[in-house]
Amino acid sequence: MQTEFILLGATIVLALVNIFWAANARTKQYGVTWNMGPRDAEMPALNPLPARLLRAQANLFETFPLFAAALLGAFAAGHFGWKTLVGAHLYFWARLIYLPLYAAGVPKVRTLAFMVATAGLVLITWALIFG
């Protein structure tokens, strides 16, 4: 199996971890009844940790479809090579580092991790378009 696809699968697992971590943090604040209910009522603002986890999740979900589409497109075009391999590694490992940094409220380094992941996405897109 291509390493790029292993990293794609690992990123899906990371997204699931982010979803469940954020959901668990919200449930700890709002309670199981809220979690199992229709969630129609206005709730107080989230505490910092669950709020950061939700923002990290939203951030991942903004770039993940681009990552997956670019990677699958590059594969379909027969453009897998060093750019897709390095790009997939940069994207996954930076996103993996990004989540705990965001959860902990670490500024600047978190932004650096985001930029590294974006550089990985750009490399993969470059491979998709130019081979």
CNS distance restraints for C-alpha pairs under 8 A (distance, minus, plus):
assign (resid   1 and name CA) (resid   5 and name CA) 7.08 0.50 0.50
assign (resid   1 and name CA) (resid   6 and name CA) 7.37 0.50 0.50
assign (resid   2 and name CA) (resid   6 and name CA) 6.70 0.50 0.50
assign (resid   3 and name CA) (resid   7 and name CA) 6.27 0.50 0.50
assign (resid   3 and name CA) (resid  85 and name CA) 7.02 0.50 0.50
assign (resid   4 and name CA) (resid   8 and name CA) 6.19 0.50 0.50
assign (resid   4 and name CA) (resid  71 and name CA) 7.59 0.50 0.50
assign (resid   4 and name CA) (resid  84 and name CA) 6.92 0.50 0.50
assign (resid   4 and name CA) (resid  85 and name CA) 5.82 0.50 0.50
assign (resid   4 and name CA) (resid  88 and name CA) 5.80 0.50 0.50
assign (resid   4 and name CA) (resid  89 and name CA) 7.74 0.50 0.50
assign (resid   5 and name CA) (resid   9 and name CA) 6.17 0.50 0.50
assign (resid   6 and name CA) (resid  10 and name CA) 6.10 0.50 0.50
assign (resid   7 and name CA) (resid  11 and name CA) 6.04 0.50 0.50
assign (resid   7 and name CA) (resid  88 and name CA) 6.38 0.50 0.50
assign (resid   7 and name CA) (resid  89 and name CA) 6.94 0.50 0.50
assign (resid   7 and name CA) (resid  92 and name CA) 6.35 0.50 0.50
assign (resid   8 and name CA) (resid  12 and name CA) 6.44 0.50 0.50
assign (resid   8 and name CA) (resid  68 and name CA) 6.91 0.50 0.50
assign (resid   8 and name CA) (resid  88 and name CA) 7.54 0.50 0.50
assign (resid   8 and name CA) (resid  92 and name CA) 7.77 0.50 0.50
assign (resid   9 and name CA) (resid  13 and name CA) 6.39 0.50 0.50
assign (resid  10 and name CA) (resid  14 and name CA) 6.17 0.50 0.50
assign (resid  10 and name CA) (resid  92 and name CA) 7.52 0.50 0.50
assign (resid  11 and name CA) (resid  15 and name CA) 6.15 0.50 0.50
assign (resid  11 and name CA) (resid  92 and name CA) 5.99 0.50 0.50
assign (resid  12 and name CA) (resid  16 and name CA) 6.34 0.50 0.50
assign (resid  13 and name CA) (resid  17 and name CA) 6.23 0.50 0.50
assign (resid  14 and name CA) (resid  18 and name CA) 6.20 0.50 0.50
assign (resid  14 and name CA) (resid  96 and name CA) 6.98 0.50 0.50
assign (resid  15 and name CA) (resid  19 and name CA) 6.17 0.50 0.50
assign (resid  15 and name CA) (resid  57 and name CA) 7.30 0.50 0.50
assign (resid  15 and name CA) (resid  60 and name CA) 7.40 0.50 0.50
assign (resid  16 and name CA) (resid  20 and name CA) 6.17 0.50 0.50
assign (resid  17 and name CA) (resid  21 and name CA) 5.90 0.50 0.50
assign (resid  18 and name CA) (resid  22 and name CA) 6.03 0.50 0.50
assign (resid  18 and name CA) (resid  53 and name CA) 7.05 0.50 0.50
assign (resid  18 and name CA) (resid  56 and name CA) 7.80 0.50 0.50
assign (resid  18 and name CA) (resid  57 and name CA) 6.03 0.50 0.50
assign (resid  18 and name CA) (resid  99 and name CA) 7.51 0.50 0.50
assign (resid  19 and name CA) (resid  23 and name CA) 6.10 0.50 0.50
assign (resid  19 and name CA) (resid  57 and name CA) 6.72 0.50 0.50
assign (resid  20 and name CA) (resid  24 and name CA) 5.91 0.50 0.50
assign (resid  21 and name CA) (resid  25 and name CA) 6.19 0.50 0.50
assign (resid  21 and name CA) (resid  53 and name CA) 7.32 0.50 0.50
assign (resid  22 and name CA) (resid  26 and name CA) 6.23 0.50 0.50
assign (resid  22 and name CA) (resid  50 and name CA) 5.61 0.50 0.50
assign (resid  22 and name CA) (resid  53 and name CA) 5.13 0.50 0.50
assign (resid  22 and name CA) (resid  54 and name CA) 5.82 0.50 0.50
assign (resid  22 and name CA) (resid  57 and name CA) 7.87 0.50 0.50
assign (resid  23 and name CA) (resid  27 and name CA) 6.06 0.50 0.50
assign (resid  23 and name CA) (resid  50 and name CA) 7.87 0.50 0.50
assign (resid  24 and name CA) (resid  28 and name CA) 6.12 0.50 0.50
assign (resid  25 and name CA) (resid  29 and name CA) 6.49 0.50 0.50
assign (resid  25 and name CA) (resid  49 and name CA) 7.18 0.50 0.50
assign (resid  25 and name CA) (resid  50 and name CA) 5.09 0.50 0.50
assign (resid  26 and name CA) (resid  30 and name CA) 5.97 0.50 0.50
assign (resid  26 and name CA) (resid  31 and name CA) 7.76 0.50 0.50
assign (resid  26 and name CA) (resid  46 and name CA) 7.34 0.50 0.50
assign (resid  26 and name CA) (resid  50 and name CA) 5.61 0.50 0.50
assign (resid  27 and name CA) (resid  31 and name CA) 4.83 0.50 0.50
assign (resid  27 and name CA) (resid  32 and name CA) 5.83 0.50 0.50
assign (resid  27 and name CA) (resid  34 and name CA) 7.29 0.50 0.50
assign (resid  27 and name CA) (resid  35 and name CA) 5.95 0.50 0.50
assign (resid  28 and name CA) (resid  32 and name CA) 7.68 0.50 0.50
assign (resid  29 and name CA) (resid  46 and name CA) 7.58 0.50 0.50
assign (resid  29 and name CA) (resid  47 and name CA) 7.56 0.50 0.50
assign (resid  30 and name CA) (resid  34 and name CA) 6.00 0.50 0.50
assign (resid  30 and name CA) (resid  35 and name CA) 7.51 0.50 0.50
assign (resid  30 and name CA) (resid  43 and name CA) 7.92 0.50 0.50
assign (resid  31 and name CA) (resid  35 and name CA) 6.49 0.50 0.50
assign (resid  32 and name CA) (resid  36 and name CA) 6.08 0.50 0.50
assign (resid  33 and name CA) (resid  37 and name CA) 5.87 0.50 0.50
assign (resid  34 and name CA) (resid  38 and name CA) 7.46 0.50 0.50
assign (resid  34 and name CA) (resid  39 and name CA) 6.06 0.50 0.50
assign (resid  35 and name CA) (resid  39 and name CA) 7.19 0.50 0.50
assign (resid  46 and name CA) (resid  50 and name CA) 6.20 0.50 0.50
assign (resid  46 and name CA) (resid  51 and name CA) 5.46 0.50 0.50
assign (resid  47 and name CA) (resid  51 and name CA) 6.13 0.50 0.50
assign (resid  48 and name CA) (resid  52 and name CA) 5.98 0.50 0.50
assign (resid  49 and name CA) (resid  53 and name CA) 6.15 0.50 0.50
assign (resid  49 and name CA) (resid 103 and name CA) 5.93 0.50 0.50
assign (resid  49 and name CA) (resid 104 and name CA) 7.47 0.50 0.50
assign (resid  50 and name CA) (resid  54 and name CA) 6.17 0.50 0.50
assign (resid  51 and name CA) (resid  55 and name CA) 6.30 0.50 0.50
assign (resid  52 and name CA) (resid  56 and name CA) 6.07 0.50 0.50
assign (resid  52 and name CA) (resid 102 and name CA) 6.29 0.50 0.50
assign (resid  52 and name CA) (resid 103 and name CA) 5.58 0.50 0.50
assign (resid  52 and name CA) (resid 105 and name CA) 7.39 0.50 0.50
assign (resid  53 and name CA) (resid  57 and name CA) 6.11 0.50 0.50
assign (resid  53 and name CA) (resid  99 and name CA) 7.63 0.50 0.50
assign (resid  53 and name CA) (resid 102 and name CA) 7.14 0.50 0.50
assign (resid  53 and name CA) (resid 103 and name CA) 5.70 0.50 0.50
assign (resid  54 and name CA) (resid  58 and name CA) 6.16 0.50 0.50
assign (resid  55 and name CA) (resid  59 and name CA) 6.07 0.50 0.50
assign (resid  56 and name CA) (resid  60 and name CA) 6.18 0.50 0.50
assign (resid  56 and name CA) (resid  99 and name CA) 6.33 0.50 0.50
assign (resid  56 and name CA) (resid 102 and name CA) 6.44 0.50 0.50
assign (resid  56 and name CA) (resid 103 and name CA) 7.73 0.50 0.50
assign (resid  57 and name CA) (resid  61 and name CA) 6.15 0.50 0.50
assign (resid  58 and name CA) (resid  62 and name CA) 6.27 0.50 0.50
assign (resid  59 and name CA) (resid  63 and name CA) 6.86 0.50 0.50
assign (resid  60 and name CA) (resid  64 and name CA) 5.78 0.50 0.50
assign (resid  60 and name CA) (resid  95 and name CA) 7.64 0.50 0.50
assign (resid  61 and name CA) (resid  65 and name CA) 6.91 0.50 0.50
assign (resid  62 and name CA) (resid  66 and name CA) 7.81 0.50 0.50
assign (resid  63 and name CA) (resid  67 and name CA) 6.28 0.50 0.50
assign (resid  64 and name CA) (resid  68 and name CA) 6.11 0.50 0.50
assign (resid  65 and name CA) (resid  69 and name CA) 5.94 0.50 0.50
assign (resid  66 and name CA) (resid  70 and name CA) 5.90 0.50 0.50
assign (resid  66 and name CA) (resid 121 and name CA) 7.62 0.50 0.50
assign (resid  67 and name CA) (resid  71 and name CA) 6.03 0.50 0.50
assign (resid  67 and name CA) (resid 121 and name CA) 5.86 0.50 0.50
assign (resid  67 and name CA) (resid 124 and name CA) 7.71 0.50 0.50
assign (resid  68 and name CA) (resid  72 and name CA) 6.02 0.50 0.50
assign (resid  69 and name CA) (resid  73 and name CA) 5.82 0.50 0.50
assign (resid  70 and name CA) (resid  74 and name CA) 5.98 0.50 0.50
assign (resid  70 and name CA) (resid 121 and name CA) 7.78 0.50 0.50
assign (resid  70 and name CA) (resid 124 and name CA) 6.17 0.50 0.50
assign (resid  70 and name CA) (resid 125 and name CA) 5.51 0.50 0.50
assign (resid  70 and name CA) (resid 128 and name CA) 6.31 0.50 0.50
assign (resid  71 and name CA) (resid  75 and name CA) 6.24 0.50 0.50
assign (resid  71 and name CA) (resid  84 and name CA) 7.03 0.50 0.50
assign (resid  71 and name CA) (resid  88 and name CA) 7.99 0.50 0.50
assign (resid  71 and name CA) (resid 124 and name CA) 6.30 0.50 0.50
assign (resid  71 and name CA) (resid 125 and name CA) 7.69 0.50 0.50
assign (resid  71 and name CA) (resid 128 and name CA) 7.52 0.50 0.50
assign (resid  72 and name CA) (resid  76 and name CA) 6.13 0.50 0.50
assign (resid  73 and name CA) (resid  77 and name CA) 6.09 0.50 0.50
assign (resid  73 and name CA) (resid 128 and name CA) 6.18 0.50 0.50
assign (resid  74 and name CA) (resid  78 and name CA) 6.17 0.50 0.50
assign (resid  74 and name CA) (resid  79 and name CA) 4.93 0.50 0.50
assign (resid  74 and name CA) (resid  80 and name CA) 6.02 0.50 0.50
assign (resid  74 and name CA) (resid  84 and name CA) 7.69 0.50 0.50
assign (resid  74 and name CA) (resid 124 and name CA) 7.33 0.50 0.50
assign (resid  74 and name CA) (resid 125 and name CA) 7.70 0.50 0.50
assign (resid  74 and name CA) (resid 127 and name CA) 6.30 0.50 0.50
assign (resid  74 and name CA) (resid 128 and name CA) 4.27 0.50 0.50
assign (resid  74 and name CA) (resid 129 and name CA) 7.86 0.50 0.50
assign (resid  74 and name CA) (resid 131 and name CA) 7.76 0.50 0.50
assign (resid  75 and name CA) (resid  79 and name CA) 5.77 0.50 0.50
assign (resid  75 and name CA) (resid  80 and name CA) 5.61 0.50 0.50
assign (resid  77 and name CA) (resid 128 and name CA) 7.08 0.50 0.50
assign (resid  78 and name CA) (resid 131 and name CA) 7.97 0.50 0.50
assign (resid  79 and name CA) (resid  84 and name CA) 7.95 0.50 0.50
assign (resid  79 and name CA) (resid 127 and name CA) 5.98 0.50 0.50
assign (resid  79 and name CA) (resid 128 and name CA) 6.25 0.50 0.50
assign (resid  79 and name CA) (resid 131 and name CA) 4.97 0.50 0.50
assign (resid  80 and name CA) (resid  84 and name CA) 5.64 0.50 0.50
assign (resid  80 and name CA) (resid  85 and name CA) 7.40 0.50 0.50
assign (resid  80 and name CA) (resid 127 and name CA) 7.23 0.50 0.50
assign (resid  80 and name CA) (resid 131 and name CA) 7.88 0.50 0.50
assign (resid  81 and name CA) (resid  85 and name CA) 6.17 0.50 0.50
assign (resid  81 and name CA) (resid 127 and name CA) 7.82 0.50 0.50
assign (resid  82 and name CA) (resid  86 and name CA) 5.88 0.50 0.50
assign (resid  83 and name CA) (resid  87 and name CA) 5.69 0.50 0.50
assign (resid  83 and name CA) (resid 123 and name CA) 5.42 0.50 0.50
assign (resid  83 and name CA) (resid 124 and name CA) 5.87 0.50 0.50
assign (resid  83 and name CA) (resid 126 and name CA) 7.61 0.50 0.50
assign (resid  83 and name CA) (resid 127 and name CA) 5.94 0.50 0.50
assign (resid  84 and name CA) (resid  88 and name CA) 5.82 0.50 0.50
assign (resid  84 and name CA) (resid 123 and name CA) 6.55 0.50 0.50
assign (resid  84 and name CA) (resid 124 and name CA) 4.72 0.50 0.50
assign (resid  84 and name CA) (resid 127 and name CA) 6.42 0.50 0.50
assign (resid  85 and name CA) (resid  89 and name CA) 6.30 0.50 0.50
assign (resid  86 and name CA) (resid  90 and name CA) 6.08 0.50 0.50
assign (resid  86 and name CA) (resid 120 and name CA) 6.90 0.50 0.50
assign (resid  86 and name CA) (resid 123 and name CA) 7.65 0.50 0.50
assign (resid  87 and name CA) (resid  91 and name CA) 6.03 0.50 0.50
assign (resid  87 and name CA) (resid 119 and name CA) 7.14 0.50 0.50
assign (resid  87 and name CA) (resid 120 and name CA) 3.66 0.50 0.50
assign (resid  87 and name CA) (resid 121 and name CA) 5.95 0.50 0.50
assign (resid  87 and name CA) (resid 122 and name CA) 7.42 0.50 0.50
assign (resid  87 and name CA) (resid 123 and name CA) 5.17 0.50 0.50
assign (resid  87 and name CA) (resid 124 and name CA) 5.39 0.50 0.50
assign (resid  88 and name CA) (resid  92 and name CA) 6.05 0.50 0.50
assign (resid  88 and name CA) (resid 120 and name CA) 6.05 0.50 0.50
assign (resid  88 and name CA) (resid 121 and name CA) 7.33 0.50 0.50
assign (resid  88 and name CA) (resid 124 and name CA) 7.17 0.50 0.50
assign (resid  89 and name CA) (resid  93 and name CA) 5.94 0.50 0.50
assign (resid  89 and name CA) (resid 120 and name CA) 7.25 0.50 0.50
assign (resid  90 and name CA) (resid  94 and name CA) 5.82 0.50 0.50
assign (resid  90 and name CA) (resid 116 and name CA) 6.24 0.50 0.50
assign (resid  90 and name CA) (resid 117 and name CA) 5.49 0.50 0.50
assign (resid  90 and name CA) (resid 119 and name CA) 7.31 0.50 0.50
assign (resid  90 and name CA) (resid 120 and name CA) 4.86 0.50 0.50
assign (resid  91 and name CA) (resid  95 and name CA) 6.04 0.50 0.50
assign (resid  91 and name CA) (resid 116 and name CA) 6.89 0.50 0.50
assign (resid  91 and name CA) (resid 117 and name CA) 3.92 0.50 0.50
assign (resid  91 and name CA) (resid 118 and name CA) 6.72 0.50 0.50
assign (resid  91 and name CA) (resid 119 and name CA) 7.51 0.50 0.50
assign (resid  91 and name CA) (resid 120 and name CA) 4.86 0.50 0.50
assign (resid  91 and name CA) (resid 121 and name CA) 6.30 0.50 0.50
assign (resid  92 and name CA) (resid  96 and name CA) 6.06 0.50 0.50
assign (resid  92 and name CA) (resid 117 and name CA) 7.03 0.50 0.50
assign (resid  93 and name CA) (resid  97 and name CA) 6.24 0.50 0.50
assign (resid  93 and name CA) (resid 117 and name CA) 7.71 0.50 0.50
assign (resid  94 and name CA) (resid  98 and name CA) 5.93 0.50 0.50
assign (resid  94 and name CA) (resid 113 and name CA) 5.04 0.50 0.50
assign (resid  94 and name CA) (resid 114 and name CA) 6.66 0.50 0.50
assign (resid  94 and name CA) (resid 116 and name CA) 6.06 0.50 0.50
assign (resid  94 and name CA) (resid 117 and name CA) 5.15 0.50 0.50
assign (resid  95 and name CA) (resid  99 and name CA) 6.46 0.50 0.50
assign (resid  95 and name CA) (resid 113 and name CA) 6.91 0.50 0.50
assign (resid  95 and name CA) (resid 114 and name CA) 6.96 0.50 0.50
assign (resid  95 and name CA) (resid 117 and name CA) 6.23 0.50 0.50
assign (resid  96 and name CA) (resid 100 and name CA) 7.68 0.50 0.50
assign (resid  97 and name CA) (resid 101 and name CA) 6.44 0.50 0.50
assign (resid  97 and name CA) (resid 113 and name CA) 6.78 0.50 0.50
assign (resid  98 and name CA) (resid 102 and name CA) 5.98 0.50 0.50
assign (resid  98 and name CA) (resid 110 and name CA) 5.58 0.50 0.50
assign (resid  98 and name CA) (resid 113 and name CA) 5.62 0.50 0.50
assign (resid  98 and name CA) (resid 114 and name CA) 6.64 0.50 0.50
assign (resid  99 and name CA) (resid 103 and name CA) 6.13 0.50 0.50
assign (resid 100 and name CA) (resid 104 and name CA) 5.99 0.50 0.50
assign (resid 101 and name CA) (resid 105 and name CA) 6.24 0.50 0.50
assign (resid 101 and name CA) (resid 106 and name CA) 5.29 0.50 0.50
assign (resid 101 and name CA) (resid 107 and name CA) 7.87 0.50 0.50
assign (resid 101 and name CA) (resid 109 and name CA) 7.56 0.50 0.50
assign (resid 101 and name CA) (resid 110 and name CA) 5.59 0.50 0.50
assign (resid 102 and name CA) (resid 106 and name CA) 5.97 0.50 0.50
assign (resid 102 and name CA) (resid 107 and name CA) 7.67 0.50 0.50
assign (resid 102 and name CA) (resid 110 and name CA) 6.23 0.50 0.50
assign (resid 106 and name CA) (resid 110 and name CA) 6.12 0.50 0.50
assign (resid 107 and name CA) (resid 111 and name CA) 6.73 0.50 0.50
assign (resid 108 and name CA) (resid 112 and name CA) 6.20 0.50 0.50
assign (resid 109 and name CA) (resid 113 and name CA) 6.26 0.50 0.50
assign (resid 110 and name CA) (resid 114 and name CA) 6.32 0.50 0.50
assign (resid 111 and name CA) (resid 115 and name CA) 6.21 0.50 0.50
assign (resid 112 and name CA) (resid 116 and name CA) 6.25 0.50 0.50
assign (resid 113 and name CA) (resid 117 and name CA) 6.27 0.50 0.50
assign (resid 114 and name CA) (resid 118 and name CA) 6.17 0.50 0.50
assign (resid 115 and name CA) (resid 119 and name CA) 6.12 0.50 0.50
assign (resid 116 and name CA) (resid 120 and name CA) 6.38 0.50 0.50
assign (resid 117 and name CA) (resid 121 and name CA) 6.37 0.50 0.50
assign (resid 118 and name CA) (resid 122 and name CA) 6.17 0.50 0.50
assign (resid 119 and name CA) (resid 123 and name CA) 6.25 0.50 0.50
assign (resid 120 and name CA) (resid 124 and name CA) 6.37 0.50 0.50
assign (resid 121 and name CA) (resid 125 and name CA) 6.16 0.50 0.50
assign (resid 122 and name CA) (resid 126 and name CA) 6.00 0.50 0.50
assign (resid 123 and name CA) (resid 127 and name CA) 6.31 0.50 0.50
assign (resid 124 and name CA) (resid 128 and name CA) 6.23 0.50 0.50
assign (resid 125 and name CA) (resid 129 and name CA) 6.19 0.50 0.50
assign (resid 126 and name CA) (resid 130 and name CA) 5.71 0.50 0.50
assign (resid 126 and name CA) (resid 131 and name CA) 7.08 0.50 0.50
assign (resid 127 and name CA) (resid 131 and name CA) 4.45 0.50 0.50
